[in-house]
Amino acid sequence: MKKPNKRETVNLFFSAFLILAFIVCAQFFSQFAANLTGADGKLSVAGQLVTSLIYVVFGLLVFYATRVGDGKAVKRFSPLTLVILVLPSLYIIIASMAKFMPLNSVFASNNGTISVIVALASVALGYGIPYTFFSGFELKPDDEPEAEETTVLEGGIEADVIEAAKEETAETEEAVQEAADEVQEAAEAPAEDVKAEDKAEETAE
């Protein structure tokens, strides 16, 4: 398991502090937005906007909390994410505030706060905006590539081949040694015969 270095530890500390600060600010702005009600007792447009922004910021935090890595962020533009995630979420938020837009009665707040679907759309908007332009992180290349380890299996065909090669080498060495001995004996035989003839001649004299 990789241990965080000093820089990563500091980043983790500030990230935790940022989450706590967001919780405190979200509580404060939620109470502030709850007091922004109209004459009919419903949440005003300003109150809906403030509450939606809180959820948008939460979506941003969710994006950066789930996109971690050692390399650089992968930059790319995704029209599919923009069309499927960002634009529908933005439409739901605007339709919940603008009474002249279609489906306003479905998305509008009824009990002094924004509806669940508007809250989810705000989170999706906060997550989808950076996800349209960034996607994950590149892998950090290693300083030195690890050498591939090659291991020879014990037993089996490889062991038989190695054993046969050793036997052939030993047999070849024995054959060479026997041939050398025979050559040496053949070379020594005439010399012994000459010596025997010289001794016989000396004895005859």
MITI-658324 format. One line per field, with one value per residue (C-alpha): residue number from 0; z, x, y. Coordinates in pm, whole numbers, plus 50000, padded with zeros to 5 digits. Each point is the difference from the previous one (the first is absolute). Layout:
<nodes>
num: c(NUM, ...)
zz: c(Z, ...)
xx: c(X, ...)
yy: c(Y, ...)
</nodes>
This chain:
<nodes>
num: c(0, 1, 2, 3, 4, 5, 6, 7, 8, 9, 10, 11, 12, 13, 14, 15, 16, 17, 18, 19, 20, 21, 22, 23, 24, 25, 26, 27, 28, 29, 30, 31, 32, 33, 34, 35, 36, 37, 38, 39, 40, 41, 42, 43, 44, 45, 46, 47, 48, 49, 50, 51, 52, 53, 54, 55, 56, 57, 58, 59, 60, 61, 62, 63, 64, 65, 66, 67, 68, 69, 70, 71, 72, 73, 74, 75, 76, 77, 78, 79, 80, 81, 82, 83, 84, 85, 86, 87, 88, 89, 90, 91, 92, 93, 94, 95, 96, 97, 98, 99, 100, 101, 102, 103, 104, 105, 106, 107, 108, 109, 110, 111, 112, 113, 114, 115, 116, 117, 118, 119, 120, 121, 122, 123, 124, 125, 126, 127, 128, 129, 130, 131, 132, 133, 134, 135, 136, 137, 138, 139, 140, 141, 142, 143, 144, 145, 146, 147, 148, 149, 150, 151, 152, 153, 154, 155, 156, 157, 158, 159, 160, 161, 162, 163, 164, 165, 166, 167, 168, 169, 170, 171, 172, 173, 174, 175, 176, 177, 178, 179, 180, 181, 182, 183, 184, 185, 186, 187, 188, 189, 190, 191, 192, 193, 194, 195, 196, 197, 198, 199, 200, 201, 202, 203, 204)
zz: c(50000, 49900, 50289, 49944, 49995, 50178, 49715, 49969, 50377, 49986, 49707, 50191, 50298, 49791, 49819, 50332, 50112, 49674, 50055, 50354, 49876, 49733, 50259, 50218, 49705, 49863, 50334, 50018, 49642, 50034, 50296, 49811, 49694, 50213, 50110, 49638, 49948, 49790, 50093, 49928, 50246, 49727, 49961, 49794, 49688, 50197, 50264, 49735, 49830, 50324, 50092, 49650, 50014, 50325, 49829, 49694, 50220, 50164, 49654, 49929, 50324, 49912, 49662, 50141, 50287, 49762, 49742, 50173, 49853, 49975, 49649, 49824, 49932, 49659, 49805, 49743, 49886, 50019, 49805, 50119, 50365, 49917, 49825, 50229, 50342, 50005, 49779, 50147, 50353, 49911, 49845, 50312, 50221, 49777, 49949, 50376, 50031, 49680, 50008, 49624, 49912, 49939, 50294, 50250, 50206, 50021, 50108, 50208, 50378, 50199, 50366, 50043, 49855, 49664, 49886, 50008, 49621, 49991, 50274, 49806, 49680, 50177, 50121, 49648, 49856, 50242, 49915, 49627, 49925, 50087, 49875, 49656, 49975, 50227, 50040, 50262, 50029, 49798, 50156, 50136, 49810, 50210, 50018, 49911, 49825, 50180, 49819, 49906, 50208, 49812, 50200, 49880, 50106, 50202, 49850, 49682, 49646, 50076, 50272, 49767, 49725, 50240, 50140, 49649, 49901, 50307, 49919, 49639, 50116, 50242, 49732, 49754, 50255, 50072, 49628, 49947, 50299, 49873, 49653, 50152, 50209, 49692, 49803, 50288, 50029, 49623, 50014, 50296, 49843, 49724, 50249, 50226, 49701, 49907, 50354, 50004, 49673, 50134, 50313, 49788, 49783, 50305, 50151, 49672, 49988)
xx: c(50000, 50134, 50064, 49909, 50292, 50008, 49836, 49717, 49943, 49964, 49759, 49790, 49986, 49884, 49749, 49847, 49996, 49828, 49727, 49938, 49989, 49750, 49773, 50002, 49938, 49727, 49819, 50025, 49882, 49722, 49856, 50045, 49821, 49716, 49914, 49974, 49635, 49742, 49652, 49852, 50237, 50201, 50374, 50093, 50215, 50298, 49952, 49979, 50311, 50203, 49889, 50077, 50348, 50067, 49925, 50204, 50303, 49937, 50005, 50335, 50142, 49870, 50174, 50338, 49968, 49949, 50262, 50327, 50330, 50374, 50018, 49852, 49629, 49893, 49857, 49734, 49665, 49703, 49692, 49813, 50042, 49901, 49679, 49892, 50105, 50071, 49729, 49707, 50115, 50027, 49652, 49846, 50154, 49884, 49654, 49952, 50049, 49840, 49623, 49964, 50207, 49848, 49998, 50027, 49720, 50192, 50335, 49884, 50029, 49683, 50101, 50247, 50297, 50113, 49874, 50210, 50034, 50133, 50252, 50118, 50017, 50216, 50240, 50010, 50073, 50288, 50140, 49935, 50165, 50357, 49933, 49928, 50358, 50196, 49999, 50211, 50376, 50291, 50211, 50328, 50286, 50251, 50353, 50155, 49799, 50012, 50186, 49795, 50085, 50046, 49983, 50068, 49746, 50128, 49948, 49812, 50136, 50249, 50167, 50022, 50159, 50255, 50085, 50041, 50229, 50217, 50024, 50096, 50269, 50142, 50001, 50174, 50267, 50059, 50029, 50251, 50204, 50004, 50110, 50280, 50114, 50005, 50205, 50243, 50036, 50052, 50272, 50177, 49997, 50265, 50229, 49988, 50072, 50308, 50128, 49951, 50193, 50287, 50023, 50002, 50284, 50205, 49949, 50108, 50322)
yy: c(50000, 50341, 50239, 50367, 50240, 50335, 50190, 49749, 50011, 50379, 49971, 49746, 50236, 50293, 49779, 49895, 50363, 50098, 49740, 50126, 50358, 49902, 49833, 50313, 50231, 49774, 50009, 50379, 50061, 49741, 50190, 50325, 49862, 49861, 50355, 50117, 49913, 50174, 50126, 49659, 49831, 49829, 50033, 50303, 49987, 50134, 49731, 49728, 50134, 50004, 49648, 49870, 50155, 49815, 49669, 50100, 50060, 49663, 49839, 50164, 49862, 49654, 50020, 50098, 49755, 49708, 50105, 49920, 49885, 50059, 50144, 50300, 50041, 49873, 50294, 49925, 50139, 49763, 50119, 49691, 50100, 50356, 49894, 49717, 50132, 50373, 50150, 49801, 50082, 50368, 49993, 49844, 50270, 50285, 49847, 49975, 50378, 50136, 49967, 50052, 49690, 49657, 49755, 50286, 49852, 49670, 50147, 50301, 49994, 49946, 49981, 50285, 49815, 49865, 49663, 49686, 49986, 50358, 49917, 49694, 50203, 50259, 49731, 49852, 50346, 50054, 49659, 50018, 50337, 49892, 49646, 50144, 50129, 49765, 49625, 49827, 50021, 49868, 49731, 50129, 49831, 49814, 50140, 49668, 49731, 49673, 49726, 49701, 49702, 49676, 49682, 49648, 49744, 49714, 49655, 49926, 50023, 50278, 49795, 49697, 50209, 50148, 49655, 49856, 50286, 49938, 49628, 50071, 50241, 49743, 49728, 50233, 50084, 49629, 49922, 50279, 49882, 49638, 50115, 50206, 49702, 49776, 50252, 50031, 49620, 49970, 50261, 49833, 49647, 50065, 50165, 49692, 49773, 50205, 49981, 49622, 49960, 50213, 49785, 49682, 50130, 50098, 49653, 49830, 50199)
</nodes>
